[in-house]
Amino acid sequence: MPDFIELGENADLYPDYTSITIPPNIAPLNFRINADADKYITRFYNSDGFEFIISSGDGDIEIPLKKWENLLSASVSKEYYMDILIRKDDQWQKYNTVTNKVASDSIDKYLAYRLIEPEFETWNVMGLYQRNLENFDETPLLLNRVTDGDCMNCHTFCRNRSDIMTFHIRGQHAGTVIIRDGDITKVNTKTDSTIAPGMYPAWHPSGRYIAFTNNRIVQSYHAIPERTVEVYDTLSNIIIYDAEKNIITSCPDLSDPDRLETFPTWSPDGKYLYYCCADKHFVKKPDYESFMDTYSQIRYDLLRIAFDEESCTFGEVDTVLKVSDQVCSVSFPRISPDGRYLLFNKSEHGNLTIWHPETDLYLLDLTTGEVSLPDINSDKSDSFHTWSSTGRWIVFSSRRDDGLLYTKPYFAYFDTSGQAHKPFVLPQKTTDFYFKIMKSFNLPELITSRIEYNPRKFAGIIKAQAEDVDYKSFYNKEGE
C-alpha cells in the first residue's frame, strides 16, 4: 500500500456495500467509488492475514471471482475489511475502513424473478429468470416472445424447491402452469362456480394443495406523482386446488360475499392457512363517488383458518393480527420455515401496496404476539418478500434507490435472535448495471437449486389447451 493521509470520512459507494452481513456463498460485491480522482485502490483483508488489492482507473472495483471466494471462505463467521484509497494531486487519501461480516449461514443458491417494465398495466417484453447467487449467471426460464406476447406472473415454489412450482399465463394462452413430480401440466382454474382464475398462489408444504386468491381486480391511476397506481379487488375469496384430484374447493369462511379474502400463505406444518381479510363496504357504492375517500378506508387484517390435510376441510377462523382499527392494512404475509415469525407488509390501506411509498416490512413473533419494525426499511416502498429455506435470509423488493418506479431485490440476514441486519442489493458484474436496466425485478423468490426448464421446454405446454378443473361444492366447517 502507498503512503496516504487519512480523510476521516466514509467513502461514497454504489451500491452501498458497507456495514453489512453477507452469505459465505454470494457473488462478488462489485461497487463504484463515487469520487473524482486519478486512481483508486481497494484493499480487501481479514484479521488472519488474508488480503488482496484491486486497482482501478475509473473508480469501478470489480473483484475476480476466485479471489472473492477465497476471501469469503477465510472469513466465515468473521469480519473482513476494505481500505479504500483515492489519488488526487499526487497524494493518496484514505477513507474510513469498511467493516463487513461473513455469516456462517449460506443463502439458497438461486433467485427467481420476473423482469418487466415498472408500470405494468401494459407490457412489451418480459420474462421469468433465475440467477445463480454464487456468480453472475442469469438464465431465462420463460420469455413472452415464445408465448405470443402473453403476460406471465405469480411464480411460486413449494418450500424453496425448484421442482415444485407454478406460474400463470394471461392472454391468448391463458392458464396456470404447474410443475410437480417431474410433470408439467397447464390447468384452467376458472370454473362455472368461480369468479376468475386463481391468483397469488401458495403451496401447501405437502406439495399437494395450492391456495389461490380468486378475485376481480381493478386498476386506477393517480394524477399525483407520489402514487401512480391503485390496484384493488371488487370481489375476492380464496380457493384450494388439489393437484392430485384436479379439483377446486373452498368453504364459506373463505368466500364471504361481504368480505375480501386474499394473499393466502400456509404455516410450515400445513395445519393453518393464513390470509388477509377486509370488509367489502367500498364496492357497495355503484357510482364510486369519492373513490379514494372510500377505498382508503379498506384495510386488511391478518386471519388464519385451521386445515385438515387428510380430508381437505377447514375448521375455525382466528384473528391473528387486527390493524384495521389503527389506520393500517396488512398484506403479503410469509412465515419463516421454523414457524416462529411472520413477515408482512403494513401500509395505510389496500392490499397490493407495492405502489404505496409508506409500505414497510413488519415482523410478527407468532409465539409472543409481538410486532416489530425491522431495521431494513427505507422511506420508499419495501414490499414483496420471501424467506430462504433455512430462515436465515430474507429477500424483498425495494424502491429505495429509484423512489417510485423501479424495484430491486435486497437481501437481509436474519439471525437466530430474530434480528434482521442491514440489507444489500443483488450484486451485479458491472457497477453501472442498475443505471442501464430499464426493468423492475418483480417477485423475487429464493430457491435451493436450478430450475431444469427453459423457454423452449415451456413453450409447448403453454400453447396447449389448458385442462379444465372440476369444482367441488362449498361445504361447511364439518365438511358436509
C-alpha positions as CSV (number, residue, x, y, z in Angstrom):
1,M,0.0,0.0,0.0
2,P,1.3,3.5,-0.8
3,D,1.7,6.2,1.8
4,F,-1.5,8.1,2.4
5,I,-3.3,10.7,4.5
6,E,-6.5,9.9,6.5
7,L,-9.6,11.7,5.2
8,G,-11.6,10.9,8.3
9,E,-14.8,10.3,6.3
10,N,-16.7,7.5,4.8
11,A,-16.4,6.7,1.1
12,D,-19.5,7.1,-1.1
13,L,-20.0,3.7,-2.7
14,Y,-22.6,2.4,-5.1
15,P,-24.1,0.0,-4.3
16,D,-23.8,0.7,-0.5
17,Y,-21.9,-2.5,0.5
18,T,-20.8,-1.2,3.9
19,S,-21.5,-2.4,7.4
20,I,-23.5,-5.4,6.1
21,T,-23.6,-9.1,6.9
22,I,-23.4,-11.3,3.8
23,P,-23.6,-15.1,3.0
24,P,-20.4,-17.1,2.5
25,N,-21.6,-18.1,-1.0
26,I,-22.6,-14.7,-2.5
27,A,-21.2,-13.4,-5.8
28,P,-18.6,-10.6,-5.7
29,L,-19.9,-7.3,-4.3
30,N,-18.6,-5.1,-7.0
31,F,-19.0,-1.4,-6.4
32,R,-18.1,2.1,-7.7
33,I,-16.2,4.7,-5.7
34,N,-18.1,8.0,-6.2
35,A,-15.2,10.4,-6.1
36,D,-13.2,12.4,-8.7
37,A,-9.7,11.0,-8.6
38,D,-6.8,10.0,-10.8
39,K,-6.6,6.4,-9.4
40,Y,-8.4,4.2,-7.0
41,I,-7.3,1.3,-4.8
42,T,-9.2,-1.0,-2.5
43,R,-7.5,-3.4,-0.2
44,F,-9.6,-6.4,1.0
45,Y,-8.3,-8.3,4.1
46,N,-9.2,-10.1,7.3
47,S,-7.7,-10.5,10.7
48,D,-6.0,-13.7,9.7
49,G,-3.7,-12.1,7.2
50,F,-5.6,-12.9,4.0
51,E,-5.6,-10.0,1.6
52,F,-5.6,-8.7,-2.0
53,I,-5.7,-5.4,-3.7
54,I,-7.9,-4.2,-6.6
55,S,-6.7,-1.1,-8.6
56,S,-8.9,1.0,-10.8
57,G,-8.5,3.9,-13.1
58,D,-12.2,4.9,-13.1
59,G,-13.5,4.1,-9.7
60,D,-15.1,0.7,-10.6
61,I,-14.0,-2.0,-8.3
62,E,-14.6,-5.4,-9.9
63,I,-13.4,-8.3,-7.9
64,P,-12.2,-11.6,-9.5
65,L,-14.4,-14.5,-8.5
66,K,-11.7,-16.7,-7.2
67,K,-10.1,-14.1,-5.0
68,W,-13.5,-13.2,-3.7
69,E,-14.4,-16.9,-2.9
70,N,-11.1,-17.2,-1.1
71,L,-11.8,-14.1,1.0
72,L,-15.3,-15.4,2.0
73,S,-14.1,-18.9,2.9
74,A,-11.3,-17.4,5.0
75,S,-13.7,-15.1,6.8
76,V,-16.7,-17.2,7.7
77,S,-18.2,-16.1,11.0
78,K,-15.7,-13.3,11.0
79,E,-15.3,-9.8,9.6
80,Y,-13.5,-8.7,6.6
81,Y,-12.3,-5.1,5.9
82,M,-11.9,-2.7,2.9
83,D,-9.4,0.1,2.9
84,I,-10.4,2.5,0.1
85,L,-7.8,5.0,-1.3
86,I,-8.0,7.6,-4.0
87,R,-5.1,9.5,-5.6
88,K,-5.6,13.2,-6.1
89,D,-3.0,15.9,-6.8
90,D,-0.2,13.3,-6.4
91,Q,-1.4,12.4,-2.9
92,W,-3.1,9.2,-1.8
93,Q,-6.1,9.7,0.5
94,K,-7.7,7.0,2.6
95,Y,-11.4,6.8,3.6
96,N,-12.5,5.2,6.9
97,T,-12.1,1.4,6.8
98,V,-15.2,-0.5,5.9
99,T,-16.1,-3.5,8.0
100,N,-18.4,-6.3,6.8
101,K,-19.2,-9.6,8.3
102,V,-19.5,-13.0,6.6
103,A,-22.2,-15.2,8.2
104,S,-21.9,-18.9,8.7
105,D,-25.3,-19.4,7.1
106,S,-25.3,-19.9,3.3
107,I,-28.1,-18.5,1.2
108,D,-30.2,-20.6,-1.2
109,K,-28.2,-20.8,-4.4
110,Y,-30.7,-19.4,-6.9
111,L,-33.1,-16.4,-7.1
112,A,-36.1,-16.5,-9.4
113,Y,-37.8,-13.2,-10.6
114,R,-39.7,-11.5,-13.3
115,L,-38.2,-8.7,-15.3
116,I,-40.9,-6.2,-16.5
117,E,-41.5,-2.6,-17.3
118,P,-42.2,-0.8,-14.0
119,E,-45.7,0.4,-14.7
120,F,-47.1,-3.0,-15.8
121,E,-50.6,-2.1,-16.8
122,T,-49.2,-2.9,-20.2
123,W,-46.2,-4.8,-21.2
124,N,-43.9,-5.3,-24.2
125,V,-41.0,-7.7,-23.4
126,M,-41.0,-9.6,-20.1
127,G,-39.5,-12.8,-18.8
128,L,-39.0,-15.1,-15.9
129,Y,-35.4,-15.6,-15.0
130,Q,-33.2,-17.5,-12.5
131,R,-30.0,-16.1,-11.2
132,N,-27.1,-18.1,-9.6
133,L,-26.3,-16.1,-6.5
134,E,-22.8,-17.5,-6.2
135,N,-21.8,-15.9,-9.5
136,F,-23.4,-13.7,-12.2
137,D,-25.0,-16.4,-14.3
138,E,-28.6,-15.4,-15.3
139,T,-30.7,-17.7,-17.4
140,P,-34.3,-17.2,-18.8
141,L,-37.0,-19.6,-17.7
142,L,-39.6,-18.2,-20.0
143,L,-39.7,-15.3,-22.4
144,N,-43.0,-13.9,-23.6
145,R,-41.8,-13.8,-27.2
146,V,-42.3,-17.6,-27.2
147,T,-45.8,-17.3,-25.8
148,D,-47.1,-14.8,-28.5
149,G,-46.6,-11.9,-26.1
150,D,-48.7,-13.2,-23.3
151,C,-48.2,-12.0,-19.7
152,M,-46.6,-14.3,-17.1
153,N,-46.8,-13.8,-13.4
154,C,-47.2,-15.2,-9.9
155,H,-44.3,-17.7,-10.0
156,T,-44.3,-19.5,-6.7
157,F,-42.4,-22.5,-5.2
158,C,-43.1,-25.1,-2.6
159,R,-40.6,-24.8,0.3
160,N,-38.0,-23.1,-1.9
161,R,-37.9,-26.2,-4.1
162,S,-37.3,-25.7,-7.8
163,D,-39.1,-28.9,-8.8
164,I,-42.4,-27.9,-7.4
165,M,-43.6,-24.6,-8.8
166,T,-46.4,-22.8,-10.5
167,F,-46.9,-19.6,-12.6
168,H,-49.7,-18.0,-14.5
169,I,-50.1,-17.1,-18.2
170,R,-52.5,-14.3,-19.2
171,G,-53.6,-13.7,-22.7
172,Q,-54.5,-16.0,-25.6
173,H,-52.7,-19.0,-24.0
174,A,-54.2,-18.3,-20.5
175,G,-53.8,-20.9,-17.8
176,T,-51.8,-21.9,-14.7
177,V,-48.7,-24.0,-15.3
178,I,-47.9,-26.5,-12.6
179,I,-44.6,-28.4,-12.2
180,R,-44.9,-31.3,-9.8
181,D,-43.2,-34.7,-9.5
182,G,-41.4,-34.2,-12.8
183,D,-44.6,-33.5,-14.7
184,I,-45.7,-30.2,-16.3
185,T,-49.4,-29.5,-16.6
186,K,-51.5,-26.5,-17.6
187,V,-54.8,-26.1,-15.9
188,N,-57.7,-23.6,-16.2
189,T,-58.6,-22.6,-12.6
190,K,-61.7,-20.6,-13.8
191,T,-64.8,-22.7,-13.5
192,D,-68.5,-22.0,-13.8
193,S,-68.6,-21.6,-10.0
194,T,-65.6,-19.3,-9.6
195,I,-65.4,-15.6,-10.4
196,A,-62.0,-15.7,-12.1
197,P,-58.8,-17.8,-12.5
198,G,-56.8,-18.2,-9.3
199,M,-54.0,-15.7,-8.5
200,Y,-51.4,-15.2,-5.7
201,P,-50.7,-18.9,-5.2
202,A,-49.3,-20.5,-2.1
203,W,-48.2,-24.1,-1.9
204,H,-49.2,-26.3,1.0
205,P,-45.9,-27.8,2.4
206,S,-47.1,-31.3,1.3
207,G,-46.9,-30.2,-2.3
208,R,-50.4,-31.4,-3.0
209,Y,-52.6,-28.3,-2.5
210,I,-52.3,-24.8,-3.8
211,A,-54.3,-21.9,-2.2
212,F,-55.3,-19.2,-4.7
213,T,-56.9,-15.9,-4.4
214,N,-60.0,-15.8,-6.6
215,N,-60.6,-12.2,-7.4
216,R,-61.7,-9.4,-9.7
217,I,-59.1,-6.7,-10.0
218,V,-59.4,-3.0,-10.9
219,Q,-56.5,-0.7,-11.6
220,S,-56.9,3.1,-11.2
221,Y,-54.3,5.7,-12.0
222,H,-53.5,8.8,-10.0
223,A,-52.6,12.2,-11.3
224,I,-50.2,12.9,-8.5
225,P,-46.5,11.7,-8.7
226,E,-46.3,10.1,-5.3
227,R,-48.9,7.5,-6.1
228,T,-49.2,6.3,-9.6
229,V,-51.4,3.2,-9.4
230,E,-54.0,1.8,-7.1
231,V,-54.8,-1.9,-7.6
232,Y,-57.8,-3.2,-5.7
233,D,-60.3,-6.0,-5.6
234,T,-64.1,-5.6,-6.1
235,L,-64.6,-9.3,-5.3
236,S,-62.2,-11.7,-3.6
237,N,-62.1,-15.1,-1.9
238,I,-59.8,-18.0,-1.5
239,I,-59.9,-21.4,-3.2
240,I,-57.9,-24.6,-2.8
241,Y,-56.7,-26.6,-5.7
242,D,-56.0,-30.3,-5.2
243,A,-53.2,-31.2,-7.6
244,E,-53.8,-34.9,-7.2
245,K,-57.6,-34.9,-7.8
246,N,-57.6,-31.9,-10.1
247,I,-60.4,-30.2,-8.2
248,I,-61.0,-26.8,-6.7
249,T,-62.9,-26.3,-3.4
250,S,-63.4,-23.7,-0.7
251,C,-65.5,-23.0,2.4
252,P,-67.9,-20.3,3.5
253,D,-65.4,-18.6,5.7
254,L,-63.0,-18.1,2.8
255,S,-65.7,-16.9,0.4
256,D,-67.9,-14.5,2.5
257,P,-69.7,-12.2,0.0
258,D,-69.3,-9.3,2.4
259,R,-65.6,-9.7,2.8
260,L,-62.4,-9.6,0.7
261,E,-60.1,-12.6,1.4
262,T,-56.6,-12.6,-0.3
263,F,-52.9,-13.4,-0.1
264,P,-53.0,-16.9,1.4
265,T,-49.9,-18.5,2.9
266,W,-49.6,-21.8,4.8
267,S,-48.0,-22.5,8.2
268,P,-44.9,-24.7,7.7
269,D,-46.7,-27.6,9.4
270,G,-49.6,-27.3,7.0
271,K,-52.2,-27.1,9.7
272,Y,-53.2,-23.4,9.2
273,L,-53.9,-21.2,6.2
274,Y,-53.1,-17.5,7.0
275,Y,-54.7,-14.8,4.8
276,C,-55.6,-11.1,4.7
277,C,-59.2,-10.1,5.0
278,A,-61.2,-6.8,4.8
279,D,-64.8,-5.7,4.9
280,K,-66.1,-5.0,1.4
281,H,-68.2,-1.9,2.1
282,F,-66.5,0.3,-0.5
283,V,-67.9,-1.6,-3.5
284,K,-71.4,-1.0,-2.3
285,K,-71.4,2.4,-3.9
286,P,-72.3,1.8,-7.6
287,D,-71.1,5.2,-8.9
288,Y,-67.8,5.0,-7.0
289,E,-68.2,8.6,-5.9
290,S,-65.3,9.9,-3.8
291,F,-63.4,6.7,-4.7
292,M,-60.2,7.4,-2.8
293,D,-62.1,8.6,0.3
294,T,-63.9,5.3,0.2
295,Y,-61.1,3.0,-0.9
296,S,-58.6,4.5,1.5
297,Q,-60.8,3.0,4.3
298,I,-60.3,-0.5,3.1
299,R,-57.9,-2.1,5.5
300,Y,-56.9,-5.7,5.8
301,D,-56.4,-7.7,8.9
302,L,-54.5,-11.0,9.3
303,L,-56.5,-14.1,9.9
304,R,-56.0,-17.8,9.9
305,I,-58.2,-20.9,9.5
306,A,-57.4,-24.4,10.6
307,F,-56.9,-27.0,7.8
308,D,-57.1,-30.8,7.8
309,E,-54.8,-32.2,5.1
310,E,-56.3,-35.7,5.0
311,S,-59.9,-34.5,4.4
312,C,-59.1,-31.2,2.8
313,T,-61.5,-29.5,5.1
314,F,-61.4,-26.3,7.2
315,G,-62.0,-25.6,10.9
316,E,-62.2,-22.4,13.0
317,V,-61.1,-19.0,12.0
318,D,-58.9,-16.9,14.3
319,T,-57.9,-13.3,14.1
320,V,-54.1,-13.2,14.3
321,L,-53.5,-9.5,13.9
322,K,-56.1,-6.8,13.8
323,V,-54.8,-3.4,12.5
324,S,-57.8,-2.1,10.5
325,D,-58.8,0.0,13.5
326,Q,-55.4,1.6,13.6
327,V,-55.5,3.2,10.1
328,C,-53.3,0.3,8.8
329,S,-53.6,-2.6,6.4
330,V,-51.8,-6.0,6.2
331,S,-50.6,-7.6,3.0
332,F,-48.1,-10.3,1.7
333,P,-47.8,-12.5,4.9
334,R,-45.0,-15.0,4.8
335,I,-44.0,-17.4,7.6
336,S,-40.4,-18.4,8.5
337,P,-39.6,-22.1,7.9
338,D,-39.4,-22.8,11.6
339,G,-42.9,-21.3,12.1
340,R,-41.8,-18.7,14.6
341,Y,-42.0,-15.5,12.7
342,L,-44.4,-14.0,10.1
343,L,-43.1,-11.2,7.9
344,F,-45.7,-8.9,6.4
345,N,-46.3,-5.6,4.7
346,K,-48.1,-2.8,6.5
347,S,-49.4,0.3,4.8
348,E,-52.2,2.8,5.2
349,H,-54.8,1.0,3.2
350,G,-55.4,-1.6,0.4
351,N,-53.6,-4.8,-0.3
352,L,-51.4,-4.6,-3.4
353,T,-49.2,-2.0,-1.7
354,I,-46.1,-2.1,-3.8
355,W,-47.1,1.3,-5.2
356,H,-47.5,2.8,-1.7
357,P,-44.3,4.6,-0.6
358,E,-45.2,4.2,3.1
359,T,-45.2,0.4,2.8
360,D,-42.8,-1.2,5.2
361,L,-41.9,-4.7,6.3
362,Y,-43.0,-5.7,9.8
363,L,-42.3,-8.8,11.9
364,L,-44.8,-10.7,13.9
365,D,-43.5,-13.2,16.5
366,L,-46.1,-15.9,16.4
367,T,-45.0,-17.2,19.8
368,T,-45.3,-14.0,21.8
369,G,-47.6,-11.9,19.5
370,E,-45.1,-9.1,19.5
371,V,-45.0,-6.9,16.3
372,S,-41.7,-5.1,15.5
373,L,-40.3,-3.0,12.7
374,P,-37.0,-4.5,11.5
375,D,-34.3,-2.0,10.7
376,I,-34.3,-3.0,7.0
377,N,-36.9,-0.5,5.7
378,S,-36.4,2.8,3.8
379,D,-38.6,5.9,3.2
380,K,-39.8,4.3,0.0
381,S,-41.8,1.1,-0.7
382,D,-40.3,-2.0,0.7
383,S,-42.6,-4.8,-0.3
384,F,-42.8,-8.4,-1.6
385,H,-40.6,-10.7,0.4
386,T,-39.7,-14.4,0.9
387,W,-37.6,-16.4,3.3
388,S,-34.7,-18.7,2.5
389,S,-35.1,-22.4,3.1
390,T,-33.2,-22.1,6.4
391,G,-35.0,-18.9,7.5
392,R,-31.7,-17.1,8.0
393,W,-32.1,-14.9,4.9
394,I,-34.8,-12.6,3.6
395,V,-35.1,-11.2,0.1
396,F,-37.5,-8.3,-0.6
397,S,-38.4,-5.8,-3.3
398,S,-37.4,-2.2,-2.6
399,R,-37.7,1.1,-4.4
400,R,-35.3,2.9,-2.1
401,D,-32.9,3.7,-5.0
402,D,-35.3,4.9,-7.6
403,G,-38.0,6.1,-5.2
404,L,-41.1,5.5,-7.4
405,L,-40.9,3.0,-10.3
406,Y,-38.1,0.5,-10.3
407,T,-37.8,-2.3,-7.8
408,K,-34.6,-4.1,-6.9
409,P,-34.1,-7.3,-4.8
410,Y,-32.4,-6.7,-1.5
411,F,-31.2,-9.3,1.0
412,A,-31.0,-9.2,4.7
413,Y,-29.5,-11.6,7.2
414,F,-32.0,-12.8,9.9
415,D,-30.1,-14.1,12.9
416,T,-31.1,-16.7,15.5
417,S,-32.1,-14.0,17.9
418,G,-34.7,-12.7,15.5
419,Q,-32.8,-9.6,14.4
420,A,-32.6,-8.5,10.8
421,H,-29.4,-6.9,9.6
422,K,-28.7,-4.1,7.2
423,P,-29.8,-5.2,3.7
424,F,-27.8,-5.2,0.5
425,V,-28.8,-5.2,-3.2
426,L,-28.3,-8.2,-5.5
427,P,-24.7,-7.9,-6.7
428,Q,-24.1,-7.5,-10.4
429,K,-21.0,-8.0,-12.6
430,T,-20.8,-4.3,-13.7
431,T,-21.2,-1.4,-11.4
432,D,-23.5,0.5,-13.8
433,F,-25.9,-2.3,-14.3
434,Y,-28.8,-0.8,-12.3
435,F,-28.3,2.6,-14.1
436,K,-28.8,0.9,-17.5
437,I,-31.5,-1.8,-17.0
438,M,-35.0,-0.4,-17.6
439,K,-36.9,-3.2,-15.9
440,S,-38.2,-3.9,-12.4
441,F,-37.2,-7.1,-10.6
442,N,-40.7,-8.5,-9.7
443,L,-41.5,-11.2,-7.1
444,P,-38.0,-12.4,-6.0
445,E,-38.1,-16.0,-4.7
446,L,-35.2,-17.9,-3.2
447,I,-34.8,-21.5,-4.4
448,T,-32.3,-24.1,-3.4
449,S,-31.4,-25.5,-6.8
450,R,-31.6,-24.7,-10.5
451,I,-34.9,-25.0,-12.4
452,E,-34.2,-27.5,-15.1
453,Y,-36.5,-26.0,-17.7
454,N,-36.1,-23.3,-20.3
455,P,-38.3,-21.3,-22.7
456,R,-38.4,-24.0,-25.4
457,K,-39.5,-26.7,-22.9
458,F,-42.2,-24.4,-21.5
459,A,-43.5,-23.1,-24.9
460,G,-45.2,-26.4,-25.9
461,I,-47.2,-26.8,-22.7
462,I,-48.1,-23.1,-22.6
463,K,-49.6,-23.2,-26.1
464,A,-51.5,-26.3,-25.4
465,Q,-55.1,-26.2,-24.3
466,A,-55.5,-25.8,-20.6
467,E,-57.1,-28.7,-18.7
468,D,-60.3,-27.8,-17.1
469,V,-60.6,-28.2,-13.3
470,D,-63.5,-29.7,-11.5
471,Y,-65.3,-27.7,-8.8
472,K,-66.4,-29.2,-5.5
473,S,-69.4,-27.6,-3.9
474,F,-68.9,-25.4,-0.9
475,Y,-69.0,-27.2,2.4
476,N,-69.5,-26.2,6.0
477,K,-66.9,-26.4,8.7
478,E,-67.7,-30.1,9.2
479,G,-67.1,-30.8,5.5
480,E,-70.8,-31.7,4.9
